[in-house]
Amino acid sequence: MTDDSAPLVLVSNRGPVRFQPGGEMRRGGGGLVTALTGLASYRDVTWVASAMSESDAEAARRHGGKAFPVSLPDSPRDYLVRLVESDPIAYHGFYSIVSNPMLWFIQHYLWDLSNAPDIRNEEIQAFDFGYKQVNEDLAAAVLEEIEGVENPVVMVHDYHLYTLPGVIRRERPDAFLQHFVHIPWTQSDAWRVLPARLREELFTGILGNDIIGVHTMAYRRNFLQCCRDLMDLEVDFEAGKVIAPDGRVVWVRAYPLPIDAASTRAVAAKQRTKDFETDLQRRRREHLILRVDRADLSKNVLRGFTAFDVFLEQHPEFREKVSFIAQLMPSRTDVPEYLEYLERIEALVAVVNQHHGTPDWMPIQLKLRDDLEEAVAAYKNYDVLLVNAMFDGMNLVAKEGPLVNERHGVSILSENTGAHEELGEFAISVNPFDIQELADAIHTALTMPPEERARRHKGLQEIVTARDPGDWIDEQLDDIAARRRG
């Protein structure tokens, strides 16, 4: 573990809290916030993040743009939070043009290259005066927080902030910089979508770090291969090291993100969860298939429903005996591609239900909402958990479901999820683009002998509970300490 006396600064686009009109403070959403709140168990932390709404910006102004303490119910200490206000036009370019969809699509292989993207002056301007500007705004706040401090440690998070480490490195070469990327790191050719200058600035920026963390060994290999192919840098695949353009050695490490088992089990025990469970059990058929996802293009929802349609067509003996519950949270509805995708999901569900349904049975139950207790109630009762993402950084649903499931449910898991590297041995692995294979996997899961279901479920639970978010943090802090010792 690192020296506890060294100041620790976290920096990300999304912070641990968000403000409502009128000043009410709520916990920030997303897995990143959940993963990092445990740091307060160890030491004092200052978290620098973007003011993502006008209410956030008003809170930042009330505190003179400086850090202020906030209390989180599941953290033993207060955080110091600094919300950084950027120009709205710059932030739009940073978030809605470059980060999403440009980088998100690159890092999930989502571009249909025969049609998109078209990189024109708008995208270049958004990078130069949006993405880089917001990164510089956040970097300036970090530099202010570590001013006059010896040996500061800065932990940077995710794809929004690839140029920030380079800015801090230039101003504070003594600072220790670690960067964790929560989404997949794709292969070299995926990055050739970007013009060479933009690509070089992004890679030079992230290589300003001392350690770069990703979820899996596959992503680590991809990152190192990109450094060699796109930047012509010297890399050591076995040791996980790359020589940065300025001659420094940068470590690249894999830290698979675990779930908080105690927290998930606590949700499973809530009365509201039990109420949802009672209603679900009253309505359920003999078999229950479940998916819980954001309605994101990368989650591959349409192929999942198409495979279920094929399964019902090929195995009519399951009609009226199986239900497919899909709880989807609408995502990035301000991005046209996402809004269109949500409309296609609703249309396909209607077609499948019309094709196979009866007056007493609706094959697919689509729930477009984000309700944790309702989702966990379904986790406890599924027979099959479907996670067929095209590409996914980790996918915590694949870990949460088996943890609390009480029916020895079978997991169908895309080989392109980060979770597959850990869980693949005990799941039914599928190619997310092979609809027939997925339909066959549904049949295999529903007809699997009870003893095999129990064996697989036990294996999944043992892996899921082997590490917790504290271990994930410790692994990174231990590497920071080792790297600082030279």
C-alpha positions as CSV (number, residue, x, y, z in Angstrom):
1,M,0.0,0.0,0.0
2,T,1.2,3.6,-0.6
3,D,2.5,5.9,2.0
4,D,-0.7,7.2,3.6
5,S,0.9,10.6,4.1
6,A,1.1,11.2,0.3
7,P,-1.9,13.3,-0.7
8,L,-4.3,11.5,-3.0
9,V,-6.3,13.2,-5.7
10,L,-8.9,11.4,-7.8
11,V,-10.0,12.9,-11.1
12,S,-12.9,11.8,-13.4
13,N,-15.6,13.4,-15.5
14,R,-18.4,12.1,-13.2
15,G,-18.0,12.9,-9.5
16,P,-19.3,11.1,-6.4
17,V,-22.2,13.5,-5.9
18,R,-24.6,15.4,-8.1
19,F,-26.8,18.3,-7.2
20,Q,-30.5,18.8,-7.9
21,P,-32.2,22.2,-8.5
22,G,-32.5,23.8,-5.1
23,G,-29.2,22.4,-3.9
24,E,-30.2,18.9,-2.8
25,M,-27.1,16.6,-3.0
26,R,-27.4,13.0,-4.2
27,R,-24.9,10.2,-4.6
28,G,-23.5,10.1,-8.2
29,G,-24.5,7.3,-10.4
30,G,-22.4,4.7,-12.2
31,G,-20.1,1.9,-11.3
32,L,-17.0,4.1,-11.1
33,V,-18.4,6.0,-8.1
34,T,-19.3,2.7,-6.4
35,A,-15.8,1.3,-7.1
36,L,-14.0,4.3,-5.7
37,T,-15.9,5.2,-2.6
38,G,-13.9,2.6,-0.7
39,L,-10.8,4.7,-0.9
40,A,-12.2,6.8,1.9
41,S,-11.7,3.8,4.1
42,Y,-8.0,4.2,3.7
43,R,-7.1,7.9,3.6
44,D,-8.2,11.5,2.9
45,V,-9.1,12.0,-0.7
46,T,-9.8,15.0,-2.9
47,W,-12.0,14.1,-5.8
48,V,-11.9,16.5,-8.8
49,A,-14.7,16.1,-11.3
50,S,-16.7,18.1,-13.9
51,A,-19.8,20.1,-13.0
52,M,-22.1,18.2,-15.2
53,S,-25.3,20.2,-14.8
54,E,-26.2,23.8,-13.9
55,S,-27.0,22.6,-10.4
56,D,-23.5,21.2,-10.1
57,A,-22.1,24.5,-11.4
58,E,-24.1,26.5,-8.8
59,A,-22.7,24.3,-6.1
60,A,-19.2,24.9,-7.3
61,R,-19.8,28.6,-7.3
62,R,-21.2,28.6,-3.8
63,H,-17.8,27.2,-2.7
64,G,-15.8,29.6,-4.8
65,G,-14.7,26.9,-7.2
66,K,-12.8,25.2,-4.4
67,A,-13.0,21.8,-2.8
68,F,-15.7,21.2,-0.2
69,P,-16.5,18.3,2.1
70,V,-19.4,15.9,1.4
71,S,-20.7,12.9,3.4
72,L,-21.6,9.7,1.7
73,P,-23.7,7.2,3.7
74,D,-21.5,4.2,2.9
75,S,-18.1,5.9,3.5
76,P,-16.5,6.2,6.9
77,R,-14.9,9.5,6.0
78,D,-15.9,12.6,4.2
79,Y,-14.6,13.3,0.7
80,L,-13.3,16.7,-0.4
81,V,-15.0,17.3,-3.8
82,R,-14.1,19.9,-6.3
83,L,-16.5,20.4,-9.2
84,V,-15.0,22.2,-12.2
85,E,-17.1,24.3,-14.4
86,S,-16.2,24.4,-18.1
87,D,-17.6,26.5,-20.9
88,P,-20.9,24.8,-22.0
89,I,-19.9,24.8,-25.7
90,A,-16.5,23.3,-24.8
91,Y,-18.2,20.7,-22.6
92,H,-20.6,19.7,-25.4
93,G,-17.7,19.1,-27.8
94,F,-15.8,17.2,-25.1
95,Y,-18.7,14.9,-24.0
96,S,-21.2,14.7,-26.9
97,I,-18.9,14.7,-29.9
98,V,-15.5,13.3,-28.8
99,S,-16.1,11.2,-25.7
100,N,-19.6,10.0,-26.8
101,P,-19.8,8.7,-29.4
102,M,-16.3,9.1,-31.0
103,L,-14.1,7.4,-28.3
104,W,-16.9,5.2,-26.9
105,F,-17.6,3.8,-30.4
106,I,-13.9,3.2,-31.2
107,Q,-13.4,1.3,-27.9
108,H,-16.5,-0.9,-28.4
109,Y,-16.0,-1.5,-32.2
110,L,-19.3,0.2,-32.8
111,W,-18.6,2.2,-35.9
112,D,-20.2,1.0,-39.2
113,L,-17.1,2.1,-41.1
114,S,-18.8,2.1,-44.5
115,N,-21.1,4.8,-43.3
116,A,-19.5,6.5,-40.2
117,P,-17.8,8.3,-38.8
118,D,-17.3,11.3,-41.1
119,I,-14.6,13.3,-39.5
120,R,-15.0,16.9,-40.5
121,N,-14.1,20.3,-39.1
122,E,-16.8,20.0,-36.4
123,E,-15.1,16.9,-34.9
124,I,-11.6,18.4,-35.1
125,Q,-12.9,21.6,-33.5
126,A,-14.6,19.6,-30.8
127,F,-11.3,17.8,-30.0
128,D,-9.1,20.9,-30.0
129,F,-11.5,23.3,-28.2
130,G,-13.7,20.9,-26.4
131,Y,-12.1,17.6,-25.3
132,K,-8.6,19.1,-24.7
133,Q,-10.1,22.2,-23.1
134,V,-12.1,20.3,-20.5
135,N,-9.1,18.1,-19.8
136,E,-7.1,21.2,-19.3
137,D,-9.8,22.7,-17.0
138,L,-9.7,19.6,-14.8
139,A,-5.9,19.4,-14.9
140,A,-5.7,23.0,-13.7
141,A,-7.8,22.2,-10.7
142,V,-5.7,19.1,-9.9
143,L,-2.5,21.2,-10.2
144,E,-4.0,23.7,-7.8
145,E,-4.9,20.9,-5.3
146,I,-1.3,19.6,-5.3
147,E,0.5,22.9,-5.4
148,G,3.3,22.9,-2.9
149,V,2.8,19.3,-2.0
150,E,5.7,16.8,-2.3
151,N,5.2,13.5,-4.0
152,P,1.4,13.8,-4.8
153,V,-0.5,10.9,-6.2
154,V,-3.1,11.5,-8.8
155,M,-5.5,8.7,-9.9
156,V,-7.2,9.4,-13.2
157,H,-10.3,7.6,-14.5
158,D,-11.6,6.6,-17.8
159,Y,-11.7,7.6,-21.5
160,H,-12.9,11.1,-21.0
161,L,-9.5,12.2,-19.7
162,Y,-6.8,10.8,-22.0
163,T,-5.0,14.2,-22.5
164,L,-5.1,15.3,-18.9
165,P,-2.1,13.3,-17.6
166,G,0.2,14.9,-20.2
167,V,-0.8,18.3,-19.0
168,I,0.0,17.5,-15.4
169,R,3.2,15.7,-16.3
170,R,4.5,18.9,-18.0
171,E,3.8,21.1,-15.0
172,R,4.6,18.6,-12.2
173,P,7.0,16.0,-13.4
174,D,7.4,14.8,-9.8
175,A,3.7,13.8,-9.5
176,F,2.8,10.2,-9.6
177,L,0.0,9.5,-12.1
178,Q,-2.1,6.4,-12.4
179,H,-4.9,6.0,-14.9
180,F,-7.6,3.3,-14.9
181,V,-9.7,2.8,-18.1
182,H,-13.1,1.3,-17.4
183,I,-14.0,0.3,-21.0
184,P,-12.4,-2.1,-23.4
185,W,-9.1,-1.2,-25.0
186,T,-9.4,-2.1,-28.7
187,Q,-6.9,-3.3,-31.2
188,S,-4.7,-1.0,-33.3
189,D,-6.9,-0.8,-36.4
190,A,-9.9,0.4,-34.5
191,W,-7.9,3.6,-33.6
192,R,-7.0,4.3,-37.2
193,V,-10.5,5.9,-37.5
194,L,-9.0,8.9,-35.9
195,P,-6.7,11.3,-37.8
196,A,-3.0,10.7,-36.9
197,R,-2.6,13.9,-35.0
198,L,-5.6,13.3,-32.7
199,R,-4.5,9.7,-32.2
200,E,-0.9,10.8,-31.3
201,E,-2.2,13.4,-28.9
202,L,-4.4,11.0,-27.1
203,F,-1.7,8.3,-26.7
204,T,0.9,10.8,-25.7
205,G,-1.5,12.2,-23.1
206,I,-2.3,8.8,-21.5
207,L,1.4,7.8,-21.6
208,G,2.0,10.8,-19.3
209,N,1.0,8.3,-16.6
210,D,3.3,6.1,-14.6
211,I,0.8,3.2,-14.5
212,I,-2.1,2.5,-16.8
213,G,-4.8,0.0,-15.5
214,V,-7.3,-1.9,-17.5
215,H,-9.8,-4.7,-16.6
216,T,-8.2,-7.7,-18.5
217,M,-5.0,-9.1,-19.8
218,A,-6.5,-9.0,-23.3
219,Y,-7.0,-5.2,-23.0
220,R,-3.4,-4.9,-21.7
221,R,-2.1,-6.7,-24.8
222,N,-4.2,-4.5,-27.0
223,F,-2.9,-1.3,-25.4
224,L,0.7,-2.4,-25.8
225,Q,0.2,-3.4,-29.4
226,C,-1.3,0.0,-30.1
227,C,1.7,1.7,-28.6
228,R,4.0,-0.3,-30.9
229,D,1.8,-0.1,-34.1
230,L,0.5,3.5,-33.8
231,M,3.3,5.2,-31.9
232,D,6.3,3.0,-32.9
233,L,7.2,2.7,-29.2
234,E,9.3,0.0,-27.5
235,V,7.1,-2.4,-25.5
236,D,7.6,-5.4,-23.3
237,F,4.5,-7.6,-23.6
238,E,5.5,-10.1,-20.9
239,A,6.4,-7.5,-18.3
240,G,3.6,-5.1,-19.3
241,K,5.8,-2.1,-20.0
242,V,6.1,0.6,-22.6
243,I,8.8,3.3,-23.2
244,A,6.8,6.6,-23.4
245,P,7.8,9.2,-26.0
246,D,9.7,11.2,-23.3
247,G,11.7,8.1,-22.4
248,R,9.9,7.1,-19.1
249,V,8.9,3.5,-18.4
250,V,5.1,3.2,-18.1
251,W,3.6,0.1,-16.5
252,V,0.4,-1.4,-18.0
253,R,-1.5,-3.6,-15.5
254,A,-4.8,-5.6,-15.4
255,Y,-7.0,-5.0,-12.4
256,P,-10.4,-6.9,-12.9
257,L,-13.1,-4.9,-11.2
258,P,-15.0,-7.0,-8.6
259,I,-18.4,-6.3,-7.1
260,D,-19.3,-5.4,-3.6
261,A,-20.9,-8.7,-2.5
262,A,-22.0,-7.4,0.9
263,S,-23.8,-4.4,-0.6
264,T,-25.5,-6.5,-3.3
265,R,-26.7,-9.0,-0.7
266,A,-28.0,-6.2,1.4
267,V,-30.1,-5.0,-1.5
268,A,-31.3,-8.6,-2.0
269,A,-32.5,-8.6,1.7
270,K,-34.5,-5.3,1.5
271,Q,-38.2,-5.4,1.9
272,R,-38.8,-3.6,-1.3
273,T,-36.8,-6.2,-3.2
274,K,-38.8,-8.9,-1.5
275,D,-42.0,-7.2,-2.6
276,F,-40.9,-7.2,-6.2
277,E,-39.9,-10.8,-5.8
278,T,-43.3,-11.8,-4.5
279,D,-45.0,-10.2,-7.5
280,L,-42.5,-11.8,-9.9
281,Q,-43.0,-15.3,-8.5
282,R,-46.8,-14.9,-8.7
283,R,-46.6,-14.1,-12.4
284,R,-43.6,-16.2,-13.5
285,R,-43.8,-19.2,-15.8
286,E,-41.9,-22.4,-15.4
287,H,-38.7,-20.9,-16.8
288,L,-37.3,-17.3,-16.5
289,I,-34.7,-15.7,-18.8
290,L,-33.3,-12.4,-17.6
291,R,-31.2,-9.6,-18.9
292,V,-30.4,-6.4,-17.0
293,D,-28.6,-3.7,-19.1
294,R,-28.4,-0.2,-20.2
295,A,-30.0,0.3,-23.6
296,D,-26.6,0.8,-25.1
297,L,-25.6,-0.3,-28.6
298,S,-22.7,-2.3,-27.2
299,K,-25.0,-4.5,-25.1
300,N,-26.4,-6.3,-28.3
301,V,-30.0,-6.3,-27.1
302,L,-31.5,-6.8,-30.6
303,R,-29.6,-10.0,-31.3
304,G,-30.5,-11.3,-27.9
305,F,-34.2,-10.9,-28.7
306,T,-33.8,-12.3,-32.2
307,A,-32.1,-15.4,-30.7
308,F,-35.0,-15.8,-28.3
309,D,-37.4,-15.6,-31.3
310,V,-35.4,-18.3,-33.1
311,F,-35.4,-20.4,-30.0
312,L,-39.1,-20.3,-29.7
313,E,-39.5,-21.1,-33.4
314,Q,-37.2,-24.1,-33.1
315,H,-38.5,-25.3,-29.7
316,P,-42.3,-24.8,-29.7
317,E,-42.5,-27.1,-26.6
318,F,-41.3,-24.1,-24.5
319,R,-44.1,-21.8,-25.6
320,E,-46.1,-20.5,-22.7
321,K,-43.5,-22.1,-20.4
322,V,-40.8,-19.5,-20.5
323,S,-40.7,-15.7,-20.0
324,F,-37.9,-13.3,-20.9
325,I,-37.7,-10.3,-18.6
326,A,-35.5,-7.5,-20.0
327,Q,-35.0,-4.6,-17.7
328,L,-33.2,-1.9,-19.7
329,M,-32.2,1.6,-18.6
330,P,-32.4,4.2,-21.4
331,S,-28.9,5.5,-22.1
332,R,-27.6,8.6,-23.9
333,T,-30.9,9.5,-25.4
334,D,-29.4,12.8,-26.6
335,V,-27.2,10.8,-29.0
336,P,-29.3,10.1,-32.2
337,E,-27.9,6.6,-32.6
338,Y,-29.1,5.6,-29.1
339,L,-32.6,7.0,-29.5
340,E,-33.0,5.1,-32.7
341,Y,-31.7,2.0,-31.0
342,L,-34.2,2.2,-28.3
343,E,-37.0,2.6,-30.8
344,R,-35.7,-0.5,-32.6
345,I,-35.7,-2.5,-29.4
346,E,-39.3,-1.6,-28.7
347,A,-40.3,-2.5,-32.2
348,L,-38.6,-5.9,-32.1
349,V,-40.2,-6.8,-28.8
350,A,-43.6,-6.0,-30.3
351,V,-42.9,-8.3,-33.3
352,V,-41.7,-11.2,-31.1
353,N,-44.6,-10.9,-28.8
354,Q,-47.1,-10.7,-31.7
355,H,-45.4,-13.7,-33.4
356,H,-45.4,-16.0,-30.4
357,G,-47.7,-14.6,-27.8
358,T,-51.1,-15.7,-26.7
359,P,-53.9,-14.0,-24.9
360,D,-52.5,-15.4,-21.6
361,W,-48.7,-15.1,-22.4
362,M,-46.4,-12.4,-23.4
363,P,-43.0,-13.9,-24.2
364,I,-40.9,-10.7,-23.6
365,Q,-41.6,-8.3,-20.7
366,L,-39.7,-5.1,-21.5
367,K,-39.1,-2.8,-18.6
368,L,-37.5,0.6,-19.6
369,R,-36.4,1.8,-16.1
370,D,-33.5,1.8,-13.7
371,D,-34.7,0.2,-10.5
372,L,-32.0,-1.6,-8.5
373,E,-34.4,-3.5,-6.1
374,E,-36.5,-4.7,-9.0
375,A,-33.4,-5.9,-10.9
376,V,-32.1,-7.7,-7.8
377,A,-35.4,-9.4,-7.2
378,A,-35.2,-10.8,-10.8
379,Y,-31.5,-11.8,-10.2
380,K,-32.7,-14.0,-7.3
381,N,-35.2,-15.9,-9.5
382,Y,-33.8,-16.3,-13.0
383,D,-33.1,-19.7,-14.6
384,V,-30.9,-18.1,-17.3
385,L,-29.0,-14.9,-17.2
386,L,-28.2,-13.5,-20.6
387,V,-25.2,-11.3,-21.1
388,N,-24.5,-11.1,-24.8
389,A,-22.7,-7.8,-25.2
390,M,-20.8,-7.2,-28.4
391,F,-17.9,-5.8,-26.3
392,D,-17.9,-4.7,-22.7
393,G,-15.2,-3.4,-20.4
394,M,-16.2,-5.8,-17.6
395,N,-20.0,-6.2,-17.1
396,L,-20.9,-6.3,-13.4
397,V,-24.4,-7.8,-14.1
398,A,-22.5,-11.1,-15.0
399,K,-21.1,-11.0,-11.4
400,E,-24.1,-9.6,-9.4
401,G,-26.6,-12.1,-10.8
402,P,-24.9,-15.4,-9.8
403,L,-24.1,-13.9,-6.4
404,V,-27.7,-13.7,-5.2
405,N,-29.5,-16.1,-7.5
406,E,-31.4,-18.9,-5.6
407,R,-32.2,-21.2,-8.5
408,H,-28.8,-22.3,-9.7
409,G,-29.3,-20.1,-12.7
410,V,-27.2,-20.6,-15.7
411,S,-25.1,-17.7,-17.2
412,I,-24.9,-17.2,-20.9
413,L,-21.9,-15.0,-21.4
414,S,-20.4,-13.2,-24.4
415,E,-16.8,-14.1,-25.0
416,N,-16.2,-10.3,-25.7
417,T,-17.0,-9.2,-22.1
418,G,-14.2,-8.4,-19.7
419,A,-16.0,-10.7,-17.2
420,H,-15.5,-13.7,-19.5
421,E,-11.8,-13.8,-18.7
422,E,-12.8,-14.6,-15.1
423,L,-16.1,-16.4,-15.5
424,G,-16.0,-18.2,-18.8
425,E,-15.1,-21.6,-17.3
426,F,-18.5,-21.8,-15.6
427,A,-20.7,-20.0,-18.0
428,I,-22.0,-21.0,-21.5
429,S,-19.7,-19.0,-23.7
430,V,-21.2,-17.5,-26.9
431,N,-20.1,-15.5,-29.9
432,P,-22.4,-12.4,-29.5
433,F,-22.8,-12.2,-33.3
434,D,-23.9,-15.8,-33.8
435,I,-27.7,-15.8,-33.3
436,Q,-28.1,-19.5,-33.9
437,E,-25.4,-20.3,-31.3
438,L,-27.2,-18.0,-28.8
439,A,-30.5,-19.7,-29.5
440,D,-28.9,-23.1,-28.9
441,A,-27.3,-21.8,-25.7
442,I,-30.7,-20.8,-24.4
443,H,-32.0,-24.4,-25.1
444,T,-28.8,-25.9,-23.5
445,A,-29.3,-23.7,-20.4
446,L,-33.0,-24.5,-20.0
447,T,-32.4,-28.3,-20.3
448,M,-29.2,-28.5,-18.3
449,P,-29.2,-31.3,-15.6
450,P,-29.7,-29.9,-12.1
451,E,-26.3,-31.2,-10.9
452,E,-24.5,-29.4,-13.7
453,R,-26.4,-26.2,-13.0
454,A,-25.4,-26.5,-9.4
455,R,-21.7,-27.1,-10.3
456,R,-21.5,-24.1,-12.6
457,H,-23.4,-21.8,-10.2
458,K,-21.1,-22.8,-7.3
459,G,-18.0,-22.0,-9.5
460,L,-19.4,-18.6,-10.5
461,Q,-20.1,-17.7,-6.9
462,E,-16.6,-18.7,-5.7
463,I,-15.0,-16.5,-8.3
464,V,-17.3,-13.6,-7.7
465,T,-16.7,-13.6,-4.0
466,A,-12.9,-14.2,-4.2
467,R,-12.2,-10.4,-4.4
468,D,-14.0,-7.3,-3.4
469,P,-13.5,-3.6,-4.3
470,G,-11.1,-3.2,-1.4
471,D,-8.8,-5.8,-3.0
472,W,-9.1,-4.0,-6.3
473,I,-8.0,-0.7,-4.7
474,D,-5.2,-2.4,-2.7
475,E,-3.8,-4.0,-5.9
476,Q,-3.5,-0.6,-7.5
477,L,-2.1,1.1,-4.4
478,D,0.4,-1.7,-4.0
479,D,1.6,-1.2,-7.5
480,I,1.8,2.6,-7.0
481,A,4.0,2.0,-4.0
482,A,6.2,-0.5,-5.8
483,R,6.6,1.8,-8.8
484,R,7.5,4.8,-6.6
485,R,10.1,2.7,-4.9
486,G,11.6,2.2,-8.4
